[in-house]
């Protein structure tokens, strides 16, 4: 079983792809995809100096502005996108709209975890819409019992050529997204079957489909007494579930329970890795469990290391850690030794605020191991580079 900890998110790529999120409806029924637009050789993003040439009214509400963004499709109509930006910039300085104005709550910053999820989800859907293979052709004219039966047969068939494997992937997704009990039964049979590749494909399809019945099947499998390899596979697949953003169906709760106390340390680390993609800022129970694990000196070292890796991976996506998790890392600075302490120090270098500098400096002065001292100095330099020292 392998699970990549490389969850780094390139923010520029996400923001540049918001057009894909806006112009793609992942929940839309299967349909003929329009021909892909031909992109110009070079497209420069709008600068803050671009005037509102479209003539949008300054008093448009948010729904109207959202419709204008949909019409812009970002990469094809920079003028309209710039016009929306002009309205929003003017609005930020308008009387009664400044942060903290009476009767109006300050706008929360966008969740980069949610943007990351929606970007990946929309990208997969756009790629699928553009494909023409045995699976997508079956649903081009609609869905009925015969289409579902033929998709199930396609999913179960052996893949002889690379294009057959792509069609099988699409068949699994379509069965999970639009199929009924019979389709789910075919996916569960594959999930619990002896072929690891087919089992992984079924788990991913059920996670991506965003259907309560399919999610319940995965949660049940994760928390069951089934084979450890299967449960680790399910934990990995839940990375793709939208339920990680709000604990729909109890997915985050199940992952948290597994991470805390599962019988198999390997399954626990797989659950921890998936929690890196949860929207931890809105999930206090998950945060409390992660803090508890990283501070529990009686806990298995690989599990504690998995928690630190989870926090670092989450920070790479969210570009911030909730304050209680930063506090847990600062406490762990005094409660860990050896390689684990070096990982904690690296995590603090990435996520700690300027207020943590006295703790890092004091620890560097007290460190006797050269590797730890160098890691602490590197972490302090990183924090200073992005945050001024507190007065």
Buried (B, 14 or more C-beta within 10 A) or exposed (E): EEBEBEBEBEEEEBBBBBBBBBBBEBEEEBEEBEEEEEEEEEEEEBEEEBEBEBEBEEEBEEEEBEEBBEBBBBBBBBEBBBBBBBBEEEBEEEEEEEEEEEEEEEEEEEBBBBBBBBBBBBBBBBEBBEBEBBBBEBBEEEBEEEBBEBBBEBBBEEBEEEEBBBBBBBBBBBBBBBBEEEBBBBBBBBBEEEEEEBBBBBBBBBBBBBBEBBBBBBBEBBBEEBEBBBBBBBBBBBBBBBBBBBBBBBBBBBBBBBBBEBEBBBBBBBBBBBBBBBBBBBBEEBBBBBBEBBBBEEBEEEBBBBBBBBBBBBBBBBBBBBEEBBEBBBBBBEBBEEEBBBBBBBBBBBBBBBBBBEBBBEBBEEBEEEEBBBBBBBBBEBBBEEBEEEE
